[in-house]
Amino acid sequence: MRGLSHRLHRFDVKQMPYVLIAPFFILFAIFGLFPLIFNGVVALRTWRLDDPAQDGWAGLANFEKLLTDEDFWNALYNTFGIFVLSTVPQLLLALCVAFLLNRRLRGQTWFRVSMLLPYITPLTASTLVFLVVFGRDYGVANWVLSVFGMDDPIDWRAGKLQSWVAIATMVNWKWIGYNALLYLSAMQTIPRDIYEASALDGATSWKQLWRITVPMILPVVIFTVVLSTIGGLQLFTEPMLLDANPASASGGSNGEWQTIAQLIYKVGWKNLNLGYAAAMSWALFLIIVIVAVVNTLVTSRLGGGKR
């Protein structure tokens, strides 16, 4: 009996932790690792659903094709354009909003909770509302601009810059509050004594934000930069719904706002060229990793320089 109790105790201490975490790794292997490896194999093959006879080993041919594909480079240009217009203002505004919410305000709890409303709103529903806002003839956006003296209405789907601004506005509206609450939770850990001491030394609120707050919440800032990089470069739903014919995944009549994620969908499930679509997805993965690493290093240097 004693030996059995000893063995059970040993199993509980040494083996049970692995049993408890095993379901995660099993599910990750099935739904995460296997699709990733399989996608890499597909990227090295010629695989067309509309012509099974073309199935065969392609090597790096699909990746070489990317270098001369104008559609890919146009989508990459659009993706980075929308990414810059959404991510940079989004994180800066979120930081400023969090700094304001960290002060003593009337209705503080209400303001903090309201920051999550855009995030919990279904993306499709909010995007459809923005389609009305950015309507050419009767849109709210053009009406606001007319108040400031711009009489000619803007066709938000007719060019790159205006379509990028429209999509970036949708993205910023959804994610500013979410990132602001992440920053706010980090700011709550900063002792008040530090702000009081800096105020006695004559530091303004602006200096407190950039000289005290940002360096002390730098890990959270880096976390949001990485998440925003991943999400921004994988943008799909907003540009899809901006199109009058979303099923085409063309991003406008001339691909004005077609992102890489849209192009992957179009090549894979509209043109049925899975091999080439898989190569695009791997190219996007590598681009995201490189940009995320660069953004992390830049943010670390800038934040460290504020100390």
C-alpha positions as CSV (number, residue, x, y, z in Angstrom):
1,M,0.0,0.0,0.0
2,R,2.8,2.3,0.9
3,G,4.6,1.5,-2.4
4,L,1.4,2.3,-4.4
5,S,1.0,5.6,-2.5
6,H,4.6,6.4,-3.3
7,R,4.2,5.6,-7.0
8,L,1.0,7.7,-7.2
9,H,2.7,10.6,-5.5
10,R,5.6,10.4,-7.9
11,F,3.3,10.2,-10.9
12,D,1.3,13.2,-9.5
13,V,4.5,15.2,-9.1
14,K,6.5,14.2,-12.2
15,Q,4.1,13.0,-14.9
16,M,0.8,14.8,-14.1
17,P,2.0,18.3,-15.2
18,Y,2.8,16.9,-18.7
19,V,-0.6,15.2,-18.8
20,L,-2.3,18.5,-18.0
21,I,-0.5,20.5,-20.7
22,A,-0.6,17.7,-23.3
23,P,-4.1,18.7,-24.7
24,F,-2.7,22.1,-25.7
25,F,0.3,20.7,-27.5
26,I,-1.8,18.0,-29.2
27,L,-4.3,20.6,-30.5
28,F,-1.5,22.9,-31.5
29,A,0.2,20.1,-33.5
30,I,-3.0,19.2,-35.3
31,F,-4.4,22.7,-36.0
32,G,-1.3,24.8,-35.9
33,L,2.0,23.0,-36.7
34,F,0.6,20.5,-39.3
35,P,-1.2,23.2,-41.4
36,L,2.0,25.3,-41.3
37,I,4.2,22.4,-42.5
38,F,1.6,21.3,-45.1
39,N,1.3,24.8,-46.4
40,G,5.1,25.0,-46.8
41,V,5.0,21.7,-48.8
42,V,2.1,23.1,-51.0
43,A,4.2,26.3,-51.6
44,L,6.9,24.1,-53.2
45,R,4.4,22.4,-55.6
46,T,2.3,23.3,-58.6
47,W,-1.2,22.7,-57.3
48,R,-4.2,23.9,-59.2
49,L,-7.7,22.8,-58.2
50,D,-9.0,23.6,-61.7
51,D,-6.4,21.4,-63.4
52,P,-5.3,18.5,-61.2
53,A,-3.0,17.3,-64.1
54,Q,-0.6,20.2,-63.3
55,D,0.1,18.8,-59.9
56,G,3.9,18.3,-59.4
57,W,7.0,19.5,-57.7
58,A,7.8,23.2,-58.5
59,G,10.7,23.9,-56.1
60,L,11.2,27.7,-55.7
61,A,9.3,28.5,-58.9
62,N,6.3,30.0,-57.0
63,F,8.6,32.2,-54.9
64,E,10.5,33.3,-58.0
65,K,7.2,34.3,-59.6
66,L,6.5,36.7,-56.8
67,L,9.5,38.8,-57.7
68,T,8.0,39.8,-61.0
69,D,4.3,39.7,-60.1
70,E,2.9,43.2,-60.3
71,D,-0.3,42.3,-58.4
72,F,1.8,41.1,-55.5
73,W,3.9,44.2,-55.3
74,N,0.8,46.4,-55.6
75,A,-0.9,44.5,-52.8
76,L,2.3,44.8,-50.7
77,Y,2.4,48.5,-51.3
78,N,-1.2,48.9,-50.3
79,T,-0.7,46.7,-47.2
80,F,2.1,48.9,-46.0
81,G,0.3,52.1,-46.8
82,I,-2.8,51.1,-44.8
83,F,-0.5,49.7,-42.1
84,V,1.3,53.0,-41.5
85,L,-1.9,55.1,-41.6
86,S,-3.6,52.8,-39.1
87,T,-0.9,51.5,-36.7
88,V,1.1,54.7,-36.0
89,P,-1.9,57.0,-35.2
90,Q,-3.7,54.1,-33.4
91,L,-0.9,53.5,-30.9
92,L,-0.1,57.2,-30.3
93,L,-3.8,58.0,-29.7
94,A,-4.2,55.0,-27.5
95,L,-1.3,56.1,-25.4
96,C,-2.7,59.6,-25.0
97,V,-6.2,58.3,-24.2
98,A,-4.8,56.0,-21.6
99,F,-2.8,58.8,-20.0
100,L,-5.9,60.9,-19.7
101,L,-7.9,58.0,-18.3
102,N,-5.2,57.5,-15.7
103,R,-6.0,60.8,-14.2
104,R,-8.8,61.6,-11.7
105,L,-11.9,62.2,-13.9
106,R,-15.6,62.3,-13.3
107,G,-17.3,59.2,-14.6
108,Q,-13.9,57.5,-14.9
109,T,-15.4,54.0,-14.8
110,W,-17.9,54.9,-17.6
111,F,-15.1,56.2,-19.8
112,R,-13.0,53.2,-19.3
113,V,-15.8,50.7,-20.1
114,S,-16.8,52.7,-23.1
115,M,-13.3,52.2,-24.6
116,L,-14.2,48.6,-25.2
117,L,-17.5,49.2,-27.1
118,P,-15.8,49.5,-30.5
119,Y,-13.8,46.3,-29.8
120,I,-16.8,44.2,-28.8
121,T,-18.9,45.5,-31.8
122,P,-19.0,42.9,-34.6
123,L,-16.5,43.8,-37.2
124,T,-18.9,43.3,-40.1
125,A,-21.5,45.5,-38.5
126,S,-19.2,48.3,-37.8
127,T,-17.6,48.2,-41.2
128,L,-21.1,48.4,-42.9
129,V,-21.8,51.5,-40.8
130,F,-18.5,53.0,-42.0
131,L,-19.5,52.3,-45.6
132,V,-22.4,54.7,-45.0
133,V,-20.1,57.2,-43.4
134,F,-17.7,57.1,-46.4
135,G,-20.5,57.2,-49.0
136,R,-19.7,59.6,-51.9
137,D,-22.9,61.5,-52.2
138,Y,-24.6,61.3,-48.8
139,G,-21.8,60.2,-46.5
140,V,-21.1,61.8,-43.1
141,A,-17.4,62.1,-43.9
142,N,-18.0,64.3,-46.9
143,W,-20.6,66.3,-45.1
144,V,-18.0,67.1,-42.3
145,L,-15.4,68.0,-44.9
146,S,-17.9,70.4,-46.6
147,V,-18.4,72.2,-43.3
148,F,-14.7,73.0,-43.4
149,G,-15.0,74.3,-47.0
150,M,-14.3,71.3,-49.1
151,D,-17.2,71.4,-51.6
152,D,-16.2,68.6,-54.0
153,P,-17.2,65.3,-52.4
154,I,-14.5,62.6,-52.2
155,D,-15.1,59.2,-53.8
156,W,-13.5,57.1,-51.1
157,R,-13.2,54.1,-53.4
158,A,-11.7,55.9,-56.4
159,G,-8.0,56.2,-55.4
160,K,-5.3,54.7,-53.2
161,L,-4.9,57.5,-50.6
162,Q,-8.6,58.1,-49.9
163,S,-9.4,54.3,-49.7
164,W,-6.4,53.8,-47.4
165,V,-7.7,56.6,-45.1
166,A,-11.2,55.1,-45.0
167,I,-9.8,51.6,-44.1
168,A,-7.4,53.0,-41.6
169,T,-10.2,54.9,-39.9
170,M,-12.2,51.7,-39.5
171,V,-9.2,49.9,-38.0
172,N,-8.3,52.8,-35.7
173,W,-11.9,53.1,-34.4
174,K,-11.9,49.4,-33.4
175,W,-8.5,49.1,-31.8
176,I,-7.6,52.5,-30.2
177,G,-9.8,51.7,-27.1
178,Y,-8.4,48.2,-26.7
179,N,-4.8,49.3,-26.8
180,A,-5.7,52.2,-24.5
181,L,-6.9,49.8,-21.8
182,L,-3.7,47.8,-22.2
183,Y,-1.6,50.9,-21.6
184,L,-3.9,52.0,-18.8
185,S,-3.5,48.7,-17.0
186,A,0.3,49.1,-17.2
187,M,0.1,52.8,-16.1
188,Q,-1.8,51.7,-12.9
189,T,1.4,50.0,-11.7
190,I,3.5,53.2,-11.8
191,P,3.7,54.7,-8.3
192,R,2.0,58.1,-7.9
193,D,4.9,59.4,-6.0
194,I,7.0,59.5,-9.2
195,Y,4.5,61.8,-10.9
196,E,4.2,64.0,-7.8
197,A,8.0,64.3,-7.5
198,S,8.3,65.2,-11.2
199,A,5.5,67.8,-10.9
200,L,7.4,69.4,-8.0
201,D,10.4,69.6,-10.3
202,G,8.3,71.4,-12.9
203,A,7.6,68.6,-15.3
204,T,4.5,69.2,-17.5
205,S,2.0,66.5,-18.2
206,W,3.5,66.1,-21.7
207,K,7.0,65.5,-20.3
208,Q,5.6,63.1,-17.7
209,L,4.0,61.1,-20.5
210,W,7.2,60.7,-22.6
211,R,9.9,60.8,-19.9
212,I,8.2,58.7,-17.2
213,T,5.2,56.8,-18.4
214,V,6.4,55.5,-21.8
215,P,9.8,54.2,-20.5
216,M,8.1,52.5,-17.5
217,I,5.4,50.7,-19.6
218,L,7.8,49.9,-22.5
219,P,7.2,46.1,-22.4
220,V,3.5,46.7,-22.9
221,V,4.2,49.2,-25.7
222,I,6.4,46.6,-27.5
223,F,3.6,44.0,-27.0
224,T,1.1,46.3,-28.7
225,V,3.5,47.2,-31.5
226,V,4.0,43.5,-32.3
227,L,0.3,42.7,-32.2
228,S,-0.5,45.7,-34.3
229,T,2.1,44.7,-36.8
230,I,0.8,41.2,-37.1
231,G,-2.8,42.4,-37.4
232,G,-2.1,45.3,-39.7
233,L,-0.2,43.3,-42.2
234,Q,-2.9,40.6,-42.3
235,L,-5.7,43.1,-42.9
236,F,-8.6,41.4,-44.7
237,T,-12.1,42.1,-43.5
238,E,-12.2,45.9,-43.8
239,P,-10.8,46.1,-47.3
240,M,-13.0,43.2,-48.4
241,L,-16.2,44.9,-47.2
242,L,-15.2,48.3,-48.6
243,D,-15.5,46.8,-52.1
244,A,-18.9,47.1,-53.8
245,N,-18.3,43.4,-54.9
246,P,-16.6,41.8,-51.9
247,A,-16.6,38.3,-53.5
248,S,-14.1,39.5,-56.2
249,A,-11.4,40.3,-53.6
250,S,-10.0,42.7,-56.1
251,G,-9.7,45.7,-53.8
252,G,-11.2,48.2,-56.2
253,S,-11.4,48.4,-59.9
254,N,-7.6,48.6,-60.2
255,G,-6.6,47.1,-56.9
256,E,-6.4,50.5,-55.2
257,W,-6.7,49.0,-51.7
258,Q,-6.1,45.2,-52.3
259,T,-4.0,43.8,-49.5
260,I,-1.8,40.8,-49.5
261,A,-4.4,38.8,-47.5
262,Q,-7.0,39.6,-50.1
263,L,-4.7,38.6,-52.9
264,I,-3.9,35.3,-51.2
265,Y,-7.6,34.6,-51.0
266,K,-8.2,35.6,-54.6
267,V,-5.3,33.5,-56.0
268,G,-6.1,30.5,-53.8
269,W,-9.9,30.3,-53.8
270,K,-11.0,32.4,-56.9
271,N,-8.1,31.4,-59.3
272,L,-7.7,28.0,-57.6
273,N,-3.9,28.2,-57.7
274,L,-3.2,26.9,-54.2
275,G,0.6,26.4,-54.8
276,Y,1.1,30.1,-55.6
277,A,-1.2,31.3,-52.8
278,A,0.7,29.2,-50.3
279,A,4.0,30.8,-51.5
280,M,2.4,34.2,-51.0
281,S,1.3,33.3,-47.5
282,W,4.9,32.3,-46.6
283,A,6.2,35.5,-48.1
284,L,3.7,37.4,-45.9
285,F,4.8,35.4,-42.9
286,L,8.4,36.3,-43.4
287,I,7.6,40.0,-44.0
288,I,5.6,40.1,-40.8
289,V,8.4,38.6,-38.8
290,I,11.0,41.0,-40.2
291,V,8.8,44.1,-39.7
292,A,7.8,43.0,-36.2
293,V,11.5,42.5,-35.2
294,V,12.4,45.9,-36.7
295,N,9.5,47.6,-34.9
296,T,10.4,46.0,-31.6
297,L,14.1,47.1,-31.9
298,V,13.1,50.7,-32.9
299,T,10.5,50.9,-30.1
300,S,13.0,49.6,-27.6
301,R,15.6,52.2,-28.7
302,L,13.2,55.0,-28.6
303,G,11.7,54.0,-25.3
304,G,15.2,53.5,-23.8
305,G,16.3,56.9,-25.0
306,K,13.5,58.5,-23.0
307,R,14.9,57.3,-19.7
